[in-house]
Amino acid sequence: MSFTMPEKFSKTCLLLAQSLQWPLARKSNTQRYSGKKAARMALLSGATIMAPSVGQHAFGQTALPKNIPEGLKLEADQALPITPFYTDNAPANTPSWAGALIRAEKVTDYAIPAGMTAWRILYHSLDAERHDVTTSAFVLLPAGPAPAGGWPMVAWAHGTSGVAQPCAPSLMKDLYYGDEGLFEFPKAGLAVVATDYHGEGTPGAHQYMNKLAQGYDVIYSVAAAHEALPGLLSQKWVSDGHSQGGMASWSVGEMEQQMNNPDYLGTVSVSGTVDMLDFIAPKPEEVGAPFYFPMVAYGLKARYPDFDVKTALTKEGYEHYPLIATKACWFTGYAAYLGKASAQIMKPNWTKLPAVQAMLKEDRIGDEPVKGPLMVLTGGGDVSVPPGGVRKTVHKACKNGIKLFFHLYPGLDHDPTMINSTQDQIAWIKDRFAGKPFNENCGTF
């Protein structure tokens, strides 16, 4: 297949384009970046910028938050209420196996393109220890009547939105990734079922950055979506995810090797945290980005209840942890640790703690066989999930006999990789539904 090659931007040019509100051009797409896109990309500089608006994105002309109140305000402007849909117990005497639907409702308060239809679903899933958990998701249907056999379905795994209950994409008016490529899938005739991950939206602790927990949430969203919308979704499906979701989607491929579901057709992993040690390693150039690490500490506590987050977080790092753990999401997390280096937030050698070592072992990617085709994409300028860790994992996977297709987009940072690769993802996914041969490229990079 041929790939869209975006214009190359150095970090300096990228930041200059953002600060001057230039549109970042790429072939077949001259959209300007929304507030959320520009906000995340500004991690490169730690600067406050005014982001150009795009379409009907709810953020519009949005400044990157300079403090916690501004971050909370941005999130509140996007937030939808946590209703009993998310919190009520499942009705008595109903199925409780993983993938069983608890309830579904049509949603009209999302900011989605005209013609698309949105639903929320609540379903049973599993955590990392295979305990029953309740998980929420949304479903996006393309405009028009469904084709015979139902819309081809993509099970989407989102990147970091936060760890607290309000941080579920289904509780955000723009669905968190709406203008970062996600709406392009229904526009191309692909239905999307997008898990929130348990603990986001639903009560309970979100096992952040755990490949097993997130993988289960993706897989079991498919069965629940089929039950909620009979006849509208194809039995065949593909998994796709970005960042945190890039690890989750790769994990789906590993799990499906064991489950051997004939309807599963393959996985796309975009800028995935597939090398967790590389992701959490201190990086002096990422002043501002280490706000992810308190979320990692939260995920460790969720996975290993005896873990004391204060053994990893400094006093300065713990200062805003209760807010991140209970209420705040991405924007507020960014603002809370703005200008802080990892050494100010995390204690020396925190990556050597037993719980962290257990997480790194459990989250290893590239060792286990993967069912079906695997597409791995990353950006050469990604400072949140550095391409070196992705490349290392890909090389390991190839040596272990995993057949995959790998592509690096030169010069692109974390979110621009997702945005600029969307059409390539869609083309690859459509090839899977069409039954076309998969061309792997191990040994060529």
C-alpha positions as CSV (number, residue, x, y, z in Angstrom):
1,M,0.0,0.0,0.0
2,S,1.1,3.6,-0.5
3,F,1.5,5.9,2.4
4,T,0.6,9.6,2.9
5,M,3.9,11.3,3.7
6,P,3.3,14.5,5.6
7,E,5.6,17.5,5.4
8,K,8.5,17.3,7.7
9,F,8.8,19.7,10.6
10,S,11.7,20.1,12.9
11,K,10.8,20.7,16.6
12,T,11.7,24.4,16.1
13,C,9.5,24.8,13.0
14,L,6.6,22.9,14.7
15,L,6.6,25.2,17.7
16,L,6.9,28.3,15.5
17,A,4.0,27.1,13.5
18,Q,1.9,26.6,16.6
19,S,2.8,29.9,18.2
20,L,2.0,31.8,15.0
21,Q,-1.2,29.8,14.4
22,W,0.0,28.4,11.1
23,P,-2.0,25.5,9.7
24,L,0.3,22.4,9.7
25,A,-0.2,21.1,6.2
26,R,-0.3,17.5,5.2
27,K,-1.4,15.9,2.0
28,S,-5.2,15.7,1.6
29,N,-5.7,17.5,4.9
30,T,-5.2,21.2,5.6
31,Q,-7.2,21.4,8.8
32,R,-5.8,23.5,11.6
33,Y,-5.2,22.0,14.9
34,S,-7.8,22.2,17.6
35,G,-7.2,23.4,21.1
36,K,-6.6,19.9,22.4
37,K,-4.2,18.9,19.7
38,A,-2.2,22.1,20.0
39,A,-2.2,21.8,23.8
40,R,-0.7,18.3,23.8
41,M,1.8,19.1,21.1
42,A,3.0,22.2,23.1
43,L,4.6,19.8,25.6
44,L,7.6,20.2,23.3
45,S,8.1,23.7,24.6
46,G,6.1,24.1,27.8
47,A,4.8,27.3,26.3
48,T,1.3,28.8,26.5
49,I,-0.2,29.1,23.0
50,M,-3.4,30.1,21.5
51,A,-4.6,27.2,19.4
52,P,-6.4,27.7,16.1
53,S,-9.9,26.3,16.0
54,V,-11.1,23.5,13.8
55,G,-14.5,22.9,12.5
56,Q,-17.1,22.8,15.4
57,H,-14.7,21.5,18.0
58,A,-16.0,22.6,21.4
59,F,-12.7,24.0,22.6
60,G,-12.5,26.6,19.7
61,Q,-9.8,29.2,20.5
62,T,-8.3,27.5,23.5
63,A,-5.3,28.6,25.5
64,L,-3.1,25.9,27.0
65,P,-3.9,26.0,30.7
66,K,-1.3,27.9,32.8
67,N,-2.7,26.7,36.2
68,I,-5.1,24.2,37.7
69,P,-8.2,26.4,37.7
70,E,-7.8,26.9,34.0
71,G,-7.3,23.2,33.4
72,L,-10.4,22.3,35.4
73,K,-12.4,25.0,33.5
74,L,-11.4,23.5,30.1
75,E,-12.4,20.0,31.3
76,A,-15.7,21.3,32.7
77,D,-16.6,22.9,29.4
78,Q,-16.3,19.6,27.7
79,A,-17.7,17.4,30.4
80,L,-21.0,15.5,30.4
81,P,-22.6,14.4,33.7
82,I,-21.9,11.0,35.3
83,T,-25.5,9.7,35.2
84,P,-27.0,6.5,36.8
85,F,-26.3,4.9,33.4
86,Y,-22.7,4.6,34.6
87,T,-23.2,3.9,38.3
88,D,-26.4,1.8,38.7
89,N,-25.8,-1.9,39.3
90,A,-26.6,-4.4,36.7
91,P,-30.2,-5.7,36.9
92,A,-30.6,-8.8,38.9
93,N,-30.6,-12.2,37.2
94,T,-28.9,-10.9,34.0
95,P,-25.8,-12.5,32.4
96,S,-22.5,-11.4,33.9
97,W,-19.9,-13.0,31.7
98,A,-17.3,-10.9,30.1
99,G,-18.8,-9.1,27.1
100,A,-22.4,-9.3,28.4
101,L,-24.3,-6.1,27.8
102,I,-25.7,-4.4,30.9
103,R,-27.4,-1.4,29.2
104,A,-27.3,0.8,26.2
105,E,-28.7,4.3,25.3
106,K,-28.7,6.5,22.3
107,V,-26.8,9.8,22.8
108,T,-27.6,13.1,21.2
109,D,-25.3,15.5,23.2
110,Y,-22.0,14.6,21.5
111,A,-20.4,17.1,19.1
112,I,-20.2,14.7,16.1
113,P,-20.5,15.2,12.4
114,A,-24.0,15.4,10.9
115,G,-25.5,12.0,10.0
116,M,-23.5,9.9,12.5
117,T,-25.3,8.1,15.3
118,A,-23.9,7.6,18.8
119,W,-24.7,5.2,21.5
120,R,-23.3,4.5,25.0
121,I,-23.0,0.9,26.2
122,L,-22.2,-0.5,29.6
123,Y,-20.8,-4.1,29.8
124,H,-19.0,-6.7,31.8
125,S,-15.2,-7.0,31.3
126,L,-12.2,-8.3,33.2
127,D,-9.4,-6.6,35.0
128,A,-5.7,-7.7,34.9
129,E,-6.5,-10.5,37.4
130,R,-9.6,-11.5,35.4
131,H,-12.0,-10.2,38.0
132,D,-15.4,-9.0,36.8
133,V,-15.5,-5.2,36.2
134,T,-18.1,-2.9,34.7
135,T,-16.9,-0.9,31.7
136,S,-18.4,1.8,29.6
137,A,-18.0,2.6,25.9
138,F,-19.5,4.6,23.0
139,V,-20.4,3.4,19.6
140,L,-20.3,5.6,16.5
141,L,-22.3,4.5,13.4
142,P,-21.7,6.0,9.9
143,A,-24.5,8.0,8.3
144,G,-27.0,6.1,6.2
145,P,-28.4,2.6,6.3
146,A,-26.1,-0.3,7.3
147,P,-24.9,-2.5,4.5
148,A,-25.8,-6.2,4.4
149,G,-24.0,-7.9,7.2
150,G,-23.6,-4.7,9.2
151,W,-21.0,-1.9,9.3
152,P,-17.4,-3.1,9.4
153,M,-16.3,-2.5,12.9
154,V,-13.2,-1.0,14.5
155,A,-12.6,-1.6,18.2
156,W,-10.9,1.7,19.3
157,A,-8.5,2.1,22.3
158,H,-7.9,5.7,23.3
159,G,-4.7,7.3,24.6
160,T,-4.3,8.8,28.0
161,S,-7.2,11.0,29.0
162,G,-6.6,10.8,32.8
163,V,-7.2,8.1,35.4
164,A,-10.2,9.5,37.3
165,Q,-13.9,8.5,36.7
166,P,-14.8,11.8,34.8
167,C,-12.0,11.2,32.3
168,A,-13.9,8.7,30.2
169,P,-14.1,9.8,26.5
170,S,-17.8,8.9,26.5
171,L,-18.2,11.7,29.1
172,M,-16.7,14.3,26.8
173,K,-18.7,16.2,24.2
174,D,-16.0,15.7,21.6
175,L,-15.3,12.0,22.6
176,Y,-11.7,13.1,23.2
177,Y,-10.4,12.0,19.8
178,G,-13.2,13.3,17.7
179,D,-11.1,15.8,15.8
180,E,-7.9,13.8,16.0
181,G,-8.9,11.3,13.3
182,L,-11.6,9.3,15.0
183,F,-14.5,10.8,13.1
184,E,-12.7,9.8,9.8
185,F,-13.5,6.2,10.5
186,P,-17.3,6.5,10.3
187,K,-16.9,9.0,7.4
188,A,-15.1,6.1,5.6
189,G,-17.9,3.6,6.4
190,L,-16.4,2.0,9.5
191,A,-18.3,1.8,12.7
192,V,-16.4,2.4,15.9
193,V,-16.8,0.9,19.4
194,A,-14.6,2.8,21.8
195,T,-14.1,1.5,25.3
196,D,-13.5,4.0,28.1
197,Y,-11.5,1.4,30.1
198,H,-12.9,0.4,33.4
199,G,-12.6,3.0,36.2
200,E,-13.1,5.8,33.7
201,G,-16.8,6.5,33.5
202,T,-17.6,3.6,35.8
203,P,-16.7,3.4,39.5
204,G,-13.5,1.6,40.5
205,A,-9.8,2.1,40.0
206,H,-8.5,2.4,36.4
207,Q,-5.5,0.1,35.9
208,Y,-3.7,2.7,33.9
209,M,-1.1,1.4,31.4
210,N,-1.9,-2.3,32.0
211,K,-1.9,-4.2,28.8
212,L,-4.1,-7.0,30.1
213,A,-6.8,-4.8,31.6
214,Q,-7.0,-2.5,28.6
215,G,-6.9,-5.4,26.2
216,Y,-9.8,-7.1,27.9
217,D,-11.8,-3.9,27.8
218,V,-11.3,-3.6,24.1
219,I,-12.1,-7.2,23.2
220,Y,-15.3,-7.4,25.3
221,S,-16.6,-4.1,24.0
222,V,-17.1,-5.9,20.7
223,A,-19.5,-8.5,22.0
224,A,-21.4,-5.9,24.0
225,A,-21.8,-3.7,20.9
226,H,-23.1,-6.6,18.9
227,E,-25.7,-7.3,21.6
228,A,-26.7,-3.6,21.9
229,L,-27.1,-3.0,18.1
230,P,-28.0,-6.4,16.5
231,G,-27.7,-6.4,12.8
232,L,-26.0,-3.1,12.5
233,L,-22.4,-4.2,13.1
234,S,-20.4,-6.8,11.2
235,Q,-19.2,-9.9,13.1
236,K,-15.7,-9.2,11.6
237,W,-13.7,-6.5,13.4
238,V,-10.3,-4.9,13.7
239,S,-8.6,-3.3,16.7
240,D,-6.9,0.1,16.6
241,G,-5.4,2.3,19.3
242,H,-3.1,5.2,20.0
243,S,-0.6,5.8,22.8
244,Q,-2.0,4.0,25.9
245,G,-4.4,2.4,23.4
246,G,-1.5,1.5,21.1
247,M,-0.3,-0.9,23.8
248,A,-3.8,-2.1,24.4
249,S,-4.4,-2.9,20.7
250,W,-1.2,-4.8,20.4
251,S,-2.2,-6.7,23.6
252,V,-5.5,-7.5,21.8
253,G,-3.5,-9.3,19.1
254,E,-1.7,-11.3,21.8
255,M,-4.9,-12.3,23.5
256,E,-6.6,-13.2,20.3
257,Q,-3.8,-15.6,19.6
258,Q,-5.1,-17.5,22.6
259,M,-8.8,-16.9,22.0
260,N,-8.5,-17.7,18.3
261,N,-11.6,-15.7,17.3
262,P,-12.1,-16.2,13.6
263,D,-13.9,-12.9,13.3
264,Y,-10.8,-10.9,14.5
265,L,-8.9,-9.6,11.5
266,G,-5.9,-7.7,12.9
267,T,-4.6,-4.8,14.9
268,V,-3.2,-1.3,14.4
269,S,-0.9,0.1,17.0
270,V,-0.1,3.9,16.7
271,S,2.6,5.5,18.9
272,G,1.9,2.8,21.4
273,T,3.5,2.6,24.8
274,V,4.9,-0.8,23.9
275,D,8.2,-0.3,25.8
276,M,7.1,0.9,29.2
277,L,10.6,1.2,30.6
278,D,11.4,3.6,27.8
279,F,8.2,5.5,28.4
280,I,8.8,6.1,32.1
281,A,12.6,6.7,31.9
282,P,13.5,10.3,32.8
283,K,13.9,12.5,29.8
284,P,15.3,16.0,30.5
285,E,14.0,17.4,27.3
286,E,10.4,16.6,28.3
287,V,9.9,19.3,30.9
288,G,6.1,19.3,31.3
289,A,5.5,15.7,30.1
290,P,6.4,13.9,33.3
291,F,2.9,14.6,34.6
292,Y,2.1,11.2,33.1
293,F,4.2,9.6,35.8
294,P,1.8,10.3,38.8
295,M,-0.9,8.6,36.6
296,V,1.5,5.6,36.3
297,A,1.7,5.6,40.1
298,Y,-2.1,5.6,40.2
299,G,-2.2,2.6,37.8
300,L,0.3,0.8,40.0
301,K,-1.9,1.3,43.0
302,A,-4.9,0.1,41.1
303,R,-3.1,-3.0,40.0
304,Y,-1.2,-3.7,43.2
305,P,-3.3,-2.4,46.1
306,D,-0.5,-2.7,48.6
307,F,1.7,-0.3,46.6
308,D,2.3,3.0,48.4
309,V,2.4,5.8,45.8
310,K,4.5,7.9,48.2
311,T,7.4,5.4,47.6
312,A,7.5,6.7,44.0
313,L,6.2,10.3,44.3
314,T,8.2,13.1,45.9
315,K,6.4,15.5,48.2
316,E,6.1,17.9,45.2
317,G,4.9,15.1,43.0
318,Y,2.3,14.0,45.5
319,E,0.9,17.5,46.1
320,H,-1.5,17.2,43.2
321,Y,-1.9,13.5,43.1
322,P,-5.2,13.4,45.0
323,L,-6.7,15.7,42.5
324,I,-5.5,13.7,39.5
325,A,-6.7,10.5,41.2
326,T,-10.3,11.7,41.8
327,K,-11.3,14.5,39.6
328,A,-8.8,16.0,37.1
329,C,-8.0,14.8,33.6
330,W,-5.4,15.5,31.0
331,F,-5.5,19.3,30.9
332,T,-5.4,19.7,34.7
333,G,-2.7,17.1,35.0
334,Y,-0.6,19.1,32.5
335,A,-1.2,22.4,34.3
336,A,-0.5,20.8,37.8
337,Y,3.0,19.8,36.8
338,L,3.8,22.5,34.3
339,G,7.5,23.1,34.1
340,K,8.4,20.2,36.4
341,A,11.1,17.8,35.5
342,S,10.7,14.1,36.3
343,A,13.3,14.4,39.1
344,Q,11.1,16.9,40.8
345,I,8.0,14.6,40.7
346,M,9.4,11.1,41.1
347,K,11.9,9.8,43.6
348,P,15.3,8.6,42.5
349,N,15.3,5.0,41.2
350,W,11.5,4.7,41.5
351,T,11.5,2.5,38.4
352,K,13.4,-0.1,40.5
353,L,10.5,-0.5,43.0
354,P,9.1,-4.0,43.1
355,A,5.6,-2.9,41.9
356,V,7.2,-1.1,39.0
357,Q,9.3,-4.1,38.0
358,A,6.2,-6.3,38.2
359,M,4.4,-3.8,35.9
360,L,7.2,-3.8,33.4
361,K,7.2,-7.6,33.3
362,E,3.5,-7.8,32.9
363,D,3.5,-5.1,30.2
364,R,6.2,-6.6,28.0
365,I,5.3,-6.4,24.4
366,G,6.9,-8.3,21.5
367,D,7.5,-11.6,23.1
368,E,4.2,-13.3,22.7
369,P,2.7,-14.4,19.3
370,V,0.1,-12.2,17.7
371,K,-2.9,-13.4,15.8
372,G,-3.5,-11.9,12.4
373,P,-1.9,-9.0,10.7
374,L,-0.3,-6.2,12.8
375,M,0.4,-2.7,11.7
376,V,2.7,-0.6,13.9
377,L,3.1,3.2,13.3
378,T,5.2,5.8,15.1
379,G,6.5,9.3,14.7
380,G,10.1,10.2,14.3
381,G,9.7,13.3,16.5
382,D,7.6,11.7,19.3
383,V,8.9,12.9,22.7
384,S,6.0,11.4,24.7
385,V,6.4,7.8,23.4
386,P,9.9,7.9,21.9
387,P,10.3,6.1,18.6
388,G,13.4,4.3,19.9
389,G,11.4,2.2,22.2
390,V,8.8,1.4,19.6
391,R,11.5,0.4,17.1
392,K,13.3,-1.8,19.7
393,T,10.0,-3.6,20.4
394,V,9.3,-4.0,16.7
395,H,12.7,-5.5,16.1
396,K,12.3,-7.9,19.0
397,A,8.8,-8.9,17.7
398,C,10.2,-9.6,14.2
399,K,13.0,-11.7,15.7
400,N,10.4,-13.6,17.6
401,G,8.6,-14.5,14.4
402,I,5.7,-11.9,14.7
403,K,4.7,-10.8,11.2
404,L,4.0,-7.1,11.2
405,F,4.2,-4.0,9.0
406,F,6.1,-1.0,10.5
407,H,6.2,2.6,9.4
408,L,7.8,5.7,10.9
409,Y,6.6,9.1,9.9
410,P,9.6,11.4,9.9
411,G,9.6,14.4,12.2
412,L,6.1,13.9,13.6
413,D,5.3,14.1,17.3
414,H,2.9,12.1,19.3
415,D,-0.6,13.4,18.3
416,P,0.4,14.5,14.8
417,T,1.3,10.9,14.1
418,M,-2.2,9.8,14.9
419,I,-3.7,12.6,12.8
420,N,-1.5,12.3,9.8
421,S,-1.7,8.5,9.7
422,T,-5.5,8.2,9.9
423,Q,-6.0,7.7,6.2
424,D,-3.3,5.1,6.1
425,Q,-4.9,3.3,9.0
426,I,-8.3,3.3,7.3
427,A,-6.8,2.0,4.0
428,W,-5.0,-0.9,5.8
429,I,-8.2,-1.7,7.8
430,K,-10.3,-1.8,4.7
431,D,-7.8,-4.2,3.1
432,R,-8.4,-6.6,6.1
433,F,-12.1,-6.5,5.6
434,A,-11.6,-7.0,1.8
435,G,-9.5,-10.1,2.5
436,K,-6.5,-8.7,0.7
437,P,-3.0,-10.3,1.4
438,F,-1.1,-8.8,4.3
439,N,2.4,-7.6,3.4
440,E,4.8,-7.7,6.3
441,N,8.1,-5.8,6.2
442,C,10.3,-7.3,9.0
443,G,13.9,-7.1,7.9
444,T,13.5,-4.0,5.8
445,F,14.0,-1.3,8.5
